[in-house]
Amino acid sequence: MCGRGRLRGLAAPAANDRLRLRASAAAFALLLLPLFASPATAGDAAEPDSIAKAVRGLIQHKAIAGAVTLVEHNGKIVHFGAQGEAAPGVPMKKDAVFRIYSMTKPITAVAALLLVEEGKLDLDAPVARYLAAFKDIKVVGDRGPKRAMTVRDLFCHTSGLIYGWGRSDVARQYQRERVMRSATLARMVTKLASIPLAHDPGHKWHYGVSTDVLGAVIETVSKQTLDVFFQERVFKPLKMTDTGFFVREDQGERFTANYGSGLKVIDPRATSRFLKKPTMFSGGGGLVSTTRDYLKFCRMLRRGGQPLLKKETVAAMTRNQLPKALVPIRFGMIPLPNTGFGLGVAVKVKADAAGSLGEYSWGGAASTNFAVSPKRGLIIITMTQHMPMTPVLWSTVRPLAYKMTEPRKKQTDGDVR
């Protein structure tokens, strides 16, 4: 199970979107694997303009249409660039608005942790305490769960809730019920409560709608809709003025198109569903944002939570919360190397060529990604729009960001420069 702790339920274990991918969990894992595996070497050194040059190459080879990329090191932006097109014939700009899909999840986690700090939400309480519909939830096989699904399970994706991918009986029920097309979060919860869990809570890490259910918990506990809670408790304090559940009219000219295979536009910015305010606010994948806004969110985490959370809360959020048996996390049968999971983010449990020990990260279905390395004082954000998810931008930029911020070796008397 997701580990219990001593800090008001926040510490790591004592022993240690509306996503719209039309693919099975295994196929999704193949797309994600390069995000966590060791990339090819970026060379002996990387200069600040090496990222811009590499991104230009991706655009010239039509791997992506355009991108905004940012690297911050020890509080200083050392690379920030916009290249290519935001939409056909429209140049990409640094303030472009992107569909961030599952990069919504860490924001939902922070919002819920605000309620935990206030004593209004208990990480180890049954979800049914807050959402009564789950009181009599069954596990596949028409039996009761071995233990209750907890709020902590929602953070950690150990709840037994899944996405409707694949052909299992449970997945088919998700598809029939159109779970992620529900009118409201309350209606989504009602549907989910009628579908058995794919496994016992705590039995395995299984990516799914857990964070959307966490959003429903936030609505119930706060007595506010998720969009209002986010605005008042997260976006306003952090001055994230370009982040929300839909594209405002004044943002329309900065909104990006979403591309598919062959760089064919699959969601034109002029007719996108993101132009209309939804009635179900997906805490798992519903937000749009800009690179600068997401940097503000990442800075809050890297600096220990201020002005939103306590330092120990962020430490627990960004520390692996899974038992050894569930690490590394897996999509289907495919492991993500050296990767555990905290309270809403993936966490590097061992340093490798892809990231430092303690680095935390996640990405979105339209190929947006972020990572924060506390050890290196590093924030990396890459924004593009391509579905299904392509790792090409992230796996290009991430190693270069690490290379360009490597500590310089001290010169000795024997050095010749």
MIPA-434149 format. One line per 10 residues: number of its first residue (from 1); their letters; for each residue x, y, z of N, C-alpha, C. Coordinates in steps of 0.05 Angstrom, whole numbers. Example, Ala and Ser with C-alpha at 12.3 -4.5 7.8 and 13.67 -1.06 7.14 Angstrom:
BEGIN
1) as) 264/-114/156/246/-90/156/264/-66/156 ~ 257/-45/142/273/-21/143/258/1/157
***
This chain:
BEGIN
1) mcgrgrlrgl) 17/-24/0/0/0/0/17/25/0 ~ 6/47/-6/20/72/-5/27/78/24 ~ 51/85/31/61/84/58/48/104/77 ~ 45/95/102/36/113/123/61/127/135 ~ 56/149/149/78/163/161/71/176/187 ~ 90/190/199/85/202/226/78/231/224 ~ 84/245/203/79/274/200/51/278/191 ~ 32/276/209/4/281/203/-5/265/179 ~ 7/240/176/0/223/154/15/229/128 ~ 35/247/130/47/256/105/74/243/99
11) aapaandrlr) 87/231/118/114/222/113/115/197/96 ~ 139/191/85/143/168/68/141/143/85 ~ 140/119/72/139/94/87/163/91/105 ~ 157/78/128/180/74/147/201/58/133 ~ 194/38/117/214/22/102/222/36/77 ~ 219/51/75/226/69/53/205/91/49 ~ -161/249/-358/-157/275/-361/-176/274/-382 ~ -171/276/-357/-184/270/-382/-163/264/-403 ~ -148/246/-398/-128/237/-418/-143/223/-440 ~ -134/228/-464/-150/218/-487/-133/201/-505
21) lrasaaafal) -113/188/-495/-98/170/-512/-115/146/-520 ~ -116/142/-546/-130/119/-556/-111/95/-559 ~ -102/86/-537/-82/64/-537/-85/48/-511 ~ -75/25/-511/-75/8/-487/-54/18/-468 ~ -55/9/-443/-35/17/-423/-7/9/-432 ~ -4/-14/-445/22/-22/-454/33/-4/-475 ~ 16/4/-494/25/22/-515/33/49/-503 ~ 18/58/-483/24/83/-470/51/81/-456 ~ 56/58/-444/82/54/-430/105/56/-450 ~ 102/46/-473/124/47/-493/130/76/-500
31) lllplfaspa) 109/93/-500/113/121/-506/126/135/-482 ~ 119/127/-458/130/140/-434/158/131/-427 ~ 166/107/-435/191/95/-426/215/114/-431 ~ 218/127/-454/241/144/-458/241/168/-439 ~ 219/174/-427/218/197/-408/232/191/-382 ~ 235/165/-376/247/157/-351/272/140/-354 ~ 276/130/-378/300/114/-383/324/132/-389 ~ 347/120/-389/372/135/-394/373/143/-423 ~ 375/169/-430/376/177/-458/404/174/-469 ~ 407/177/-495/433/177/-507/449/201/-497
41) tagdaaepds) 475/198/-496/492/220/-485/489/245/-501 ~ 490/267/-486/487/294/-498/515/306/-504 ~ 536/290/-500/563/301/-506/576/308/-480 ~ 601/318/-482/617/325/-459/608/350/-446 ~ 595/368/-461/586/393/-450/562/403/-466 ~ 546/420/-454/524/432/-468/523/462/-463 ~ 523/477/-484/522/506/-481/492/515/-480 ~ 487/539/-470/459/549/-468/444/547/-494 ~ 457/551/-517/442/551/-542/440/523/-554 ~ 451/503/-540/449/476/-550/421/465/-550
51) iakavrgliq) 405/474/-531/377/466/-530/362/478/-554 ~ 366/504/-558/352/516/-581/359/503/-607 ~ 385/497/-610/394/483/-635/381/456/-638 ~ 380/441/-616/368/414/-617/338/415/-623 ~ 324/434/-611/295/437/-616/290/445/-645 ~ 307/463/-656/304/470/-684/307/445/-702 ~ 325/428/-694/328/403/-710/303/386/-709 ~ 291/384/-686/266/368/-684/244/380/-702 ~ 243/407/-703/222/420/-719/228/417/-749 ~ 254/419/-756/261/416/-784/256/388/-794
61) hkaiagavtl) 259/368/-776/253/341/-784/224/333/-780 ~ 208/353/-774/178/349/-771/171/329/-749 ~ 187/328/-728/180/311/-705/159/325/-688 ~ 161/352/-687/141/369/-673/137/394/-690 ~ 115/408/-685/110/432/-700/123/457/-687 ~ 125/456/-661/136/479/-647/139/472/-617 ~ 152/489/-602/156/484/-574/165/509/-559 ~ 159/508/-533/170/527/-514/186/511/-494 ~ 210/518/-489/228/503/-471/240/521/-451 ~ 243/512/-426/254/529/-405/271/512/-385
71) vehngkivhf) 293/524/-377/310/512/-357/317/533/-337 ~ 313/527/-312/321/545/-290/340/531/-272 ~ 362/544/-265/383/532/-248/388/551/-224 ~ 384/540/-200/388/556/-176/375/583/-176 ~ 350/583/-186/334/607/-186/338/626/-209 ~ 356/618/-228/362/635/-251/354/621/-276 ~ 339/634/-293/331/622/-319/356/622/-337 ~ 365/599/-345/389/597/-362/382/590/-391 ~ 357/582/-396/348/578/-423/318/582/-423 ~ 308/597/-442/279/601/-446/275/608/-476
81) gaqgeaapgv) 263/590/-491/260/594/-519/234/585/-530 ~ 225/598/-552/201/590/-566/208/588/-596 ~ 201/565/-608/209/560/-636/186/546/-650 ~ 187/548/-677/167/534/-693/140/548/-693 ~ 119/532/-696/92/543/-699/74/534/-676 ~ 57/553/-667/37/547/-647/12/535/-661 ~ 8/543/-685/-13/533/-702/-4/538/-731 ~ -16/525/-751/-6/529/-778/-5/559/-785 ~ 19/568/-792/23/596/-800/26/615/-777 ~ 25/606/-752/26/623/-728/51/617/-713
91) pmkkdavfri) 69/636/-711/94/632/-696/90/625/-667 ~ 105/607/-656/104/600/-628/117/623/-612 ~ 104/630/-590/114/651/-572/117/640/-544 ~ 133/653/-528/138/644/-501/113/643/-483 ~ 93/659/-489/69/660/-473/46/643/-485 ~ 53/624/-502/33/606/-514/18/590/-493 ~ -7/585/-498/-24/570/-479/-27/541/-489 ~ -21/522/-471/-20/494/-479/-41/478/-463 ~ -50/456/-475/-65/436/-460/-45/420/-444 ~ -46/421/-418/-25/407/-403/-35/379/-392
101) ysmtkpitav) -60/373/-397/-70/346/-389/-60/337/-362 ~ -45/316/-361/-38/304/-335/-18/320/-318 ~ -7/341/-329/8/359/-312/-10/375/-294 ~ -36/370/-297/-56/380/-278/-54/365/-251 ~ -46/340/-252/-46/322/-228/-30/333/-205 ~ -5/343/-209/9/354/-186/-4/378/-174 ~ -18/394/-190/-33/417/-180/-56/408/-162 ~ -70/387/-171/-92/376/-155/-81/365/-128 ~ -57/352/-130/-45/341/-106/-39/364/-86 ~ -28/386/-96/-22/409/-78/-47/420/-66
111) aalllveegk) -68/422/-82/-94/432/-72/-105/415/-50 ~ -103/389/-53/-112/370/-32/-95/372/-7 ~ -69/375/-11/-51/377/12/-56/402/29 ~ -66/423/16/-75/447/32/-96/439/52 ~ -115/422/44/-136/413/62/-125/394/83 ~ -105/378/76/-92/360/95/-79/377/117 ~ -64/398/109/-51/415/129/-71/429/148 ~ -94/435/137/-115/448/153/-131/429/171 ~ -125/403/169/-138/384/185/-166/376/175 ~ -172/384/151/-199/379/139/-199/353/123
121) ldldapvary) -176/342/117/-174/318/101/-152/300/113 ~ -159/275/116/-141/255/128/-131/237/106 ~ -105/236/102/-93/219/81/-100/190/84 ~ -102/180/109/-106/152/114/-135/145/120 ~ -153/164/116/-182/158/120/-193/145/95 ~ -213/128/98/-226/117/74/-238/139/56 ~ -236/135/30/-248/154/12/-278/156/17 ~ -290/135/26/-319/134/31/-327/154/53 ~ -308/162/70/-315/183/90/-323/209/77 ~ -312/214/54/-317/239/40/-336/235/16
131) laafkdikvv) -335/212/4/-352/206/-19/-367/180/-13 ~ -391/183/-2/-406/160/8/-412/139/-13 ~ -412/147/-38/-418/128/-60/-398/105/-60 ~ -374/108/-49/-354/87/-49/-356/68/-25 ~ -376/72/-8/-379/56/16/-380/26/10 ~ -394/19/-10/-398/-10/-16/-384/-18/-42 ~ -362/-5/-49/-348/-11/-73/-338/-40/-73 ~ -339/-53/-96/-330/-81/-99/-304/-82/-115 ~ -290/-104/-112/-267/-110/-128/-275/-130/-150 ~ -261/-130/-173/-268/-148/-194/-269/-177/-183
141) gdrgpkramt) -290/-191/-190/-295/-217/-178/-319/-216/-159 ~ -331/-192/-157/-355/-188/-141/-350/-195/-111 ~ -328/-183/-100/-322/-187/-72/-315/-160/-60 ~ -315/-159/-35/-307/-134/-21/-277/-132/-21 ~ -266/-107/-20/-237/-104/-19/-225/-113/7 ~ -200/-121/7/-186/-131/31/-182/-108/51 ~ -181/-84/41/-180/-61/59/-193/-38/44 ~ -200/-17/59/-213/6/47/-194/22/28 ~ -205/33/7/-191/52/-9/-187/78/7 ~ -163/87/10/-157/112/25/-152/136/7
151) vrdlfchtsg) -152/159/20/-145/183/5/-117/182/-5 ~ -99/170/11/-71/167/3/-69/150/-22 ~ -86/130/-25/-86/113/-49/-93/130/-74 ~ -110/151/-71/-116/168/-93/-91/184/-102 ~ -76/194/-84/-51/208/-90/-32/190/-105 ~ -30/165/-95/-9/147/-104/-16/128/-127 ~ -41/130/-136/-50/111/-158/-49/82/-149 ~ -55/77/-124/-57/50/-114/-86/43/-105 ~ -105/58/-116/-133/56/-107/-148/32/-119 ~ -139/22/-142/-154/2/-157/-171/15/-179
161) liygwgrsdv) -172/41/-179/-185/56/-201/-166/57/-225 ~ -176/56/-249/-159/55/-273/-170/76/-293 ~ -157/77/-317/-169/90/-340/-182/68/-357 ~ -199/75/-375/-213/56/-391/-198/46/-414 ~ -172/39/-410/-156/29/-432/-157/-1/-433 ~ -154/-13/-456/-152/-41/-459/-179/-55/-461 ~ -179/-82/-458/-202/-98/-463/-211/-114/-439 ~ -201/-108/-415/-210/-122/-391/-240/-116/-386 ~ -253/-132/-371/-281/-128/-364/-285/-101/-351 ~ -266/-94/-333/-268/-68/-319/-264/-45/-338
171) arqyqrervm) -244/-47/-356/-240/-26/-375/-264/-22/-393 ~ -276/-44/-401/-300/-42/-418/-323/-28/-404 ~ -325/-32/-378/-346/-18/-363/-340/12/-362 ~ -315/20/-359/-307/48/-360/-316/60/-387 ~ -310/45/-408/-316/55/-435/-346/58/-439 ~ -362/38/-430/-391/39/-433/-403/62/-417 ~ -392/67/-393/-403/88/-376/-393/116/-384 ~ -373/117/-402/-361/142/-411/-353/159/-386 ~ -338/146/-369/-331/158/-343/-320/186/-345 ~ -301/190/-363/-288/216/-365/-304/236/-382
181) rsatlarmvt) -327/228/-390/-345/246/-404/-369/253/-387 ~ -367/249/-361/-389/255/-343/-395/285/-341 ~ -419/291/-334/-427/319/-334/-414/334/-311 ~ -410/321/-288/-398/333/-264/-381/312/-251 ~ -364/322/-232/-348/303/-216/-366/285/-199 ~ -388/296/-189/-406/280/-173/-418/257/-190 ~ -425/263/-215/-436/242/-232/-414/222/-239 ~ -389/231/-243/-367/212/-248/-364/193/-224 ~ -365/203/-200/-362/186/-176/-384/165/-175 ~ -409/173/-181/-431/154/-182/-426/132/-201
191) klasiplahd) -416/138/-225/-409/118/-245/-388/99/-235 ~ -366/111/-224/-344/95/-215/-352/76/-192 ~ -369/85/-175/-378/69/-152/-393/44/-161 ~ -404/44/-185/-419/22/-196/-401/2/-211 ~ -376/9/-214/-357/-8/-229/-337/-20/-209 ~ -331/-46/-210/-312/-57/-191/-284/-46/-194 ~ -269/-46/-172/-241/-38/-174/-226/-60/-189 ~ -205/-51/-203/-189/-70/-219/-172/-88/-201 ~ -166/-79/-177/-151/-95/-158/-155/-84/-130 ~ -147/-98/-110/-149/-88/-82/-133/-63/-79
201) pghkwhygvs) -143/-44/-63/-127/-20/-57/-100/-28/-45 ~ -79/-15/-54/-52/-20/-44/-38/-43/-57 ~ -52/-58/-74/-41/-83/-86/-21/-76/-108 ~ -26/-55/-123/-8/-48/-145/-11/-19/-152 ~ 9/-9/-166/8/18/-177/-6/16/-204 ~ -28/31/-208/-43/29/-233/-53/57/-240 ~ -42/68/-261/-49/96/-269/-78/97/-277 ~ -92/118/-268/-120/119/-274/-133/145/-264 ~ -159/143/-258/-175/166/-252/-173/174/-222 ~ -155/163/-208/-152/169/-179/-151/199/-174
211) tdvlgaviet) -136/214/-190/-133/242/-184/-159/258/-190 ~ -175/248/-209/-201/260/-214/-219/256/-190 ~ -217/232/-178/-233/227/-154/-223/244/-131 ~ -196/249/-130/-185/267/-110/-197/295/-114 ~ -201/303/-138/-214/329/-144/-242/329/-133 ~ -257/307/-135/-284/306/-124/-283/308/-93 ~ -262/296/-81/-259/298/-52/-255/327/-44 ~ -238/341/-59/-233/370/-54/-259/386/-55 ~ -275/380/-76/-301/394/-78/-319/389/-54 ~ -320/364/-45/-337/357/-22/-327/370/3
221) vskqtldvff) -302/369/9/-290/379/34/-291/409/34 ~ -284/422/12/-282/451/11/-309/465/7 ~ -329/449/-3/-355/460/-11/-352/482/-32 ~ -332/478/-50/-328/495/-73/-323/477/-97 ~ -330/487/-121/-323/472/-145/-293/474/-148 ~ -282/454/-162/-253/452/-164/-240/476/-177 ~ -253/488/-197/-242/511/-210/-240/535/-191 ~ -260/539/-175/-259/561/-156/-238/556/-134 ~ -236/532/-124/-216/525/-104/-188/530/-115 ~ -183/520/-139/-157/524/-152/-151/554/-154
231) qervfkplkm) -170/569/-164/-166/597/-169/-159/612/-143 ~ -174/607/-122/-171/621/-97/-147/612/-80 ~ -142/586/-81/-122/575/-62/-95/569/-75 ~ -94/566/-102/-69/560/-116/-61/582/-136 ~ -78/587/-155/-70/604/-177/-66/633/-168 ~ -85/644/-152/-83/671/-144/-58/676/-126 ~ -53/660/-106/-28/664/-90/-3/662/-106 ~ -2/645/-126/22/641/-142/23/659/-167 ~ 2/675/-170/0/693/-193/1/678/-220 ~ -12/655/-220/-14/638/-244/-39/648/-260
241) tdtgffvred) -36/670/-274/-58/684/-287/-67/671/-313 ~ -51/653/-324/-58/641/-350/-66/612/-347 ~ -72/602/-323/-78/574/-319/-107/571/-311 ~ -121/552/-324/-149/548/-317/-160/524/-332 ~ -186/519/-329/-199/496/-342/-209/501/-370 ~ -206/526/-379/-213/532/-407/-197/556/-416 ~ -197/560/-442/-182/583/-453/-200/607/-454 ~ -193/628/-439/-209/653/-439/-207/666/-466 ~ -227/683/-471/-227/697/-497/-202/714/-502 ~ -191/726/-480/-167/742/-484/-142/726/-488
251) qgerftanyg) -144/699/-484/-121/682/-489/-122/669/-517 ~ -143/672/-531/-148/658/-556/-125/659/-576 ~ -114/683/-579/-92/686/-599/-67/672/-591 ~ -64/665/-566/-40/652/-556/-44/621/-553 ~ -68/612/-558/-74/583/-555/-62/567/-578 ~ -52/544/-572/-38/527/-592/-58/507/-604 ~ -51/499/-628/-65/476/-640/-53/450/-629 ~ -69/429/-629/-58/403/-622/-54/386/-647 ~ -31/373/-649/-24/358/-673/-24/328/-667 ~ -29/313/-689/-27/284/-688/-6/274/-706
261) sglkvidpra) -8/249/-713/12/236/-731/14/251/-757 ~ 39/254/-767/44/269/-791/40/299/-788 ~ 39/308/-763/34/337/-757/7/346/-769 ~ -12/329/-770/-39/337/-778/-53/349/-753 ~ -66/371/-757/-80/384/-735/-104/367/-727 ~ -105/359/-702/-128/343/-693/-147/358/-674 ~ -137/381/-664/-154/399/-648/-147/428/-654 ~ -161/439/-675/-155/467/-682/-161/486/-659 ~ -145/506/-656/-149/524/-634/-175/540/-636 ~ -185/544/-660/-209/560/-664/-235/545/-656
271) tsrflkkptm) -233/518/-656/-257/502/-650/-253/482/-627 ~ -231/485/-613/-225/466/-591/-246/466/-569 ~ -251/443/-557/-269/441/-535/-258/457/-511 ~ -232/463/-510/-221/478/-488/-229/508/-489 ~ -243/516/-509/-252/544/-511/-277/548/-494 ~ -290/526/-486/-315/527/-470/-310/518/-442 ~ -321/532/-423/-318/524/-395/-332/497/-390 ~ -318/477/-379/-331/451/-375/-349/451/-351 ~ -365/431/-348/-381/427/-324/-369/407/-306 ~ -351/390/-316/-336/372/-299/-307/381/-300
281) fsgggglvst) -296/388/-277/-269/398/-275/-250/376/-268 ~ -235/367/-289/-218/344/-286/-192/351/-272 ~ -190/342/-247/-165/345/-233/-143/327/-243 ~ -149/309/-260/-130/291/-272/-119/300/-298 ~ -132/319/-312/-123/326/-338/-137/349/-352 ~ -149/367/-337/-166/387/-349/-155/415/-354 ~ -131/421/-345/-121/448/-346/-107/456/-372 ~ -107/482/-377/-90/494/-397/-71/513/-381 ~ -47/518/-392/-28/535/-377/-7/544/-396 ~ 11/561/-386/34/571/-401/59/561/-387
291) trdylkfcrm) 82/564/-401/107/555/-389/114/573/-365 ~ 110/598/-367/116/616/-344/99/609/-320 ~ 73/604/-324/56/597/-302/65/571/-289 ~ 71/551/-305/79/526/-293/106/529/-279 ~ 123/547/-288/148/552/-274/142/563/-246 ~ 122/580/-243/115/591/-217/107/568/-198 ~ 92/548/-209/84/525/-193/108/509/-185 ~ 126/504/-204/150/488/-198/168/503/-178 ~ 170/529/-180/187/545/-161/176/542/-133 ~ 149/542/-130/137/539/-104/146/512/-92
301) lrrggqpllk) 146/491/-108/154/465/-97/184/464/-91 ~ 200/475/-109/229/474/-105/238/490/-80 ~ 223/511/-74/230/528/-52/217/519/-26 ~ 205/495/-26/195/484/-1/166/490/4 ~ 150/499/-16/122/502/-12/111/530/-8 ~ 128/549/-1/118/576/5/109/590/-21 ~ 86/604/-21/70/611/3/46/592/8 ~ 46/569/-3/23/551/-1/25/530/21 ~ 47/515/21/50/491/38/74/493/56 ~ 74/476/77/97/474/94/119/458/80
311) ketvaamtrn) 143/463/89/166/449/77/164/419/80 ~ 155/410/104/153/381/108/131/368/91 ~ 111/384/84/90/373/67/100/369/39 ~ 115/388/28/127/385/1/147/362/1 ~ 162/360/23/182/338/25/168/311/23 ~ 145/308/36/130/283/34/118/279/7 ~ 108/300/-5/96/298/-31/116/289/-52 ~ 140/298/-50/161/293/-70/180/271/-63 ~ 172/255/-43/188/232/-35/173/206/-43 ~ 186/186/-51/173/161/-58/156/151/-35
321) qlpkalvpir) 131/145/-40/112/136/-20/105/106/-24 ~ 116/93/-43/108/66/-49/127/46/-35 ~ 116/23/-28/134/2/-17/152/-9/-39 ~ 173/-23/-30/193/-33/-50/180/-51/-70 ~ 160/-66/-62/147/-85/-81/134/-71/-105 ~ 127/-46/-102/114/-31/-124/133/-13/-139 ~ 158/-14/-134/178/3/-147/196/-15/-164 ~ 201/-8/-189/192/16/-203/163/14/-212 ~ 150/37/-216/123/37/-225/122/26/-253 ~ 100/15/-261/97/1/-286/72/9/-301
331) fgmiplpntg) 74/12/-327/51/14/-344/48/-13/-357 ~ 27/-28/-348/25/-56/-357/49/-71/-346 ~ 63/-85/-364/86/-101/-355/113/-86/-358 ~ 111/-61/-368/135/-46/-374/143/-27/-351 ~ 166/-31/-339/175/-14/-317/186/13/-326 ~ 183/33/-309/196/59/-314/221/59/-295 ~ 244/57/-306/268/51/-290/273/71/-267 ~ 280/60/-244/288/75/-221/267/96/-212 ~ 242/90/-217/221/110/-212/200/99/-193 ~ 196/114/-171/174/109/-153/153/131/-156
341) fglgvavkvk) 136/134/-136/115/154/-138/110/166/-110 ~ 107/192/-110/101/206/-86/72/213/-83 ~ 65/235/-72/38/244/-69/31/261/-93 ~ 29/248/-117/22/263/-141/43/267/-162 ~ 68/257/-157/89/260/-176/106/235/-177 ~ 119/230/-200/139/208/-202/164/218/-189 ~ 179/199/-177/203/206/-161/226/187/-169 ~ 249/198/-175/273/182/-180/283/171/-153 ~ 283/144/-150/293/132/-126/323/124/-128 ~ 333/127/-152/362/122/-157/371/140/-180
351) adaagslgey) 393/153/-177/403/170/-199/411/153/-223 ~ 406/163/-247/414/151/-271/419/173/-292 ~ 425/165/-316/431/185/-337/407/202/-344 ~ 383/194/-336/359/209/-342/353/230/-320 ~ 364/226/-296/357/245/-275/371/239/-249 ~ 371/259/-231/385/256/-206/367/243/-185 ~ 380/232/-164/365/221/-142/346/243/-130 ~ 321/236/-127/302/254/-115/288/273/-135 ~ 296/271/-161/282/287/-181/253/278/-182 ~ 234/297/-184/206/291/-187/195/304/-212
361) swggaastnf) 176/290/-224/167/298/-251/140/287/-258 ~ 130/296/-280/107/283/-294/103/297/-321 ~ 84/286/-336/79/296/-363/50/296/-369 ~ 43/306/-393/15/306/-402/12/292/-428 ~ -13/284/-434/-18/268/-458/-11/281/-484 ~ -11/308/-484/-4/322/-509/26/330/-510 ~ 42/315/-495/71/317/-497/83/341/-483 ~ 71/349/-461/83/369/-443/96/354/-420 ~ 118/366/-410/133/352/-388/146/373/-369 ~ 151/364/-345/166/380/-326/182/362/-308
371) avspkrglii) 204/372/-297/219/358/-276/232/379/-258 ~ 234/372/-232/248/388/-213/269/371/-199 ~ 294/380/-199/315/366/-185/324/382/-162 ~ 315/376/-137/324/391/-114/354/390/-110 ~ 366/367/-116/395/364/-112/411/382/-130 ~ 401/387/-154/415/404/-174/404/432/-175 ~ 382/438/-160/370/464/-162/359/469/-190 ~ 348/449/-202/341/450/-231/311/447/-235 ~ 301/463/-253/273/461/-263/274/459/-293 ~ 261/439/-304/260/435/-334/231/434/-342
381) itmtqhmpmt) 223/450/-361/196/449/-372/197/449/-402 ~ 183/430/-414/181/429/-444/151/428/-451 ~ 144/445/-470/116/447/-478/115/445/-509 ~ 100/425/-518/92/422/-546/64/410/-546 ~ 52/406/-569/26/394/-571/26/372/-592 ~ 25/347/-583/25/325/-601/12/301/-587 ~ -8/289/-599/-21/265/-589/-22/244/-612 ~ -16/218/-605/-9/210/-578/18/221/-569 ~ 22/219/-543/46/230/-531/71/221/-546 ~ 89/240/-551/115/234/-563/136/243/-543
391) pvlwstvrpl) 156/227/-536/177/235/-517/200/250/-530 ~ 198/255/-556/222/265/-570/232/291/-560 ~ 215/310/-553/224/336/-543/236/333/-515 ~ 222/319/-498/232/316/-470/258/301/-469 ~ 260/279/-484/284/263/-483/308/276/-497 ~ 302/298/-512/323/314/-524/333/336/-504 ~ 314/350/-492/320/373/-476/330/365/-448 ~ 318/345/-436/325/338/-408/355/333/-405 ~ 368/315/-421/397/311/-416/413/336/-422 ~ 405/352/-441/420/377/-446/418/396/-423
401) aykmteprkk) 395/397/-410/391/414/-387/410/406/-364 ~ 412/380/-360/430/370/-339/459/376/-346 ~ 466/372/-372/494/377/-380/501/407/-377 ~ 483/425/-385/490/453/-384/491/464/-356 ~ 481/449/-337/482/459/-309/499/442/-291 ~ 517/425/-304/535/409/-288/554/427/-272 ~ 560/419/-247/580/435/-232/607/434/-246 ~ 619/457/-248/645/459/-262/667/447/-244 ~ 685/431/-256/707/421/-241/727/442/-234 ~ 738/441/-210/758/461/-202/784/457/-217
411) qtdgdvr) 796/479/-225/821/478/-240/844/472/-221 ~ 862/454/-229/886/448/-213/910/459/-227 ~ 933/458/-213/958/469/-224/966/454/-249 ~ 958/429/-253/966/414/-276/947/418/-300 ~ 926/434/-296/907/439/-318/919/458/-339 ~ 913/453/-363/920/471/-385/894/478/-399 ~ 886/503/-398/860/511/-409/864/525/-436
***
